[in-house]
Amino acid sequence: MENKSVYWQRFRAYFFVFDVPLAILIFLIISTGIVTMYSAGMDFPGRLENHLRNIIIAFFVMWFIANVPPQTLMRFAIPIYVVGVSLLIAVALFGIIKKGARRWLHLGIDIQPSEILKIAVPLMLAWYFQKREGSLRWKDFCVAAVILAIPLGLIVKQPDLGTALLVGAVGFTVIFLAGLSWRLLIGLFLAAVLLVPTVIWPRLHDYQKDRVMIMLDPTKDALGKGFHIIQSIIAVGSGGSTGKGWKNGTQSHLEFVPEHTTDFISAVYLEEFGFIGSLFLVTLYFLVVVRGLMIAANAPTMFARLMAGAVTSIFFTYAFVNLGMVVGILPVVGVPLPFMSFGGTAMMTLGMGLGILMSVQHHRGLMKS
């Protein structure tokens, strides 16, 4: 009996590592995504099966990372960051060009190294601030800005505006949570606003400028570049209060909505489940963000707190940008909806992020190292 008790304790230690409120919320989002993918992927044989495979792999990634204490994750911060930046440099030199962008490396299979930086950048920044806890000066924030700027510049150069937005947002979140003053924050915001027309806008690619202009007025090119966003807005609006019903969305099934199993899957969901469905989905994402912030607030070390805050920022940015893009209040930048859009790489990144949140919560009782 004593041996059985020991084995049970070991089993619990390795398998019961999930934060229950967070796990329930993610389960509801995944279930909603599977139902939506069944409808959206009806014309894509094997799409639902591949989506389920990605979810299963992401689950095991999450479980593995959740078992790794934050102190151990710190040891991998520098190697992961260096490898990630090195791969970005390799992309710039030897990368594969698809659809006018050089974002991929062929290493037996095509990989997109910029995805690694969504985790590598906050990991490196959190490690840096943890090492300087208690003695932070303005010079440290300058160094942190350089740590963020190097991969961000390489990603923008590819160009990949969607990933750059996510990496920039999550990196800035870490710097802000580390203690960036509000005065400096307001100053940076005002400087950015002033730089938009004179520095940032002229450096954008033509297609990026077109996306901004189309967002402001899709009817400017209703049958061309504005066609897809107009159809997406029509799909969302036609859902009404209760939606057209599962598998009854016309805009998606008649191929008017683009990428309706990936970036625009939320248009399928909103058309079929309407305003009430949108409230349910937005509430789930909101509660995930709230739970993530609670985990960050209760984290035992600066590293754990910053990583939990960074991962929460990833979820918020993914959901906010995707939903904003689909309803036409943000430019189309190719950002998936967490645990609903089809895509293996993004699913793995989200699985790693969830694993980090679970790890911070599960190991919160450990002594500060």
Protein Blocks (a to p, Z undefined) as FASTA:
>chain_A
ZZmmmmmmmmmmmmmmccfklmmmmmmmmmmmmmmmmmmmmmmghklmmmmmmmmmmmmm
mmmmmmpcfklmmmmmmmmmmmmmmmmmmmmmmpcceehiafbccehiacdfklmmmmmm
mmmmmmmmmmmgoiacfklmmmmmmmmmmmmmmmmmmpcfklmmmmmmmmmmmmmmnopa
fklmmmmmmmmmmmmmmmmmmmpcfklmmmmmmmmommlmmmlmmmmmmmmmmmmmmnmm
nonbehiafklmnomaghklmmmmmmmmmmmnommlmmmmmmmmmmmmmmmmmmmmmpcb
fklmmmmmmmmmmmmmmmmmmmmmmnopaccehiacehkagcfklmmmmmmmmmmmmmmm
mmmmpccZZ
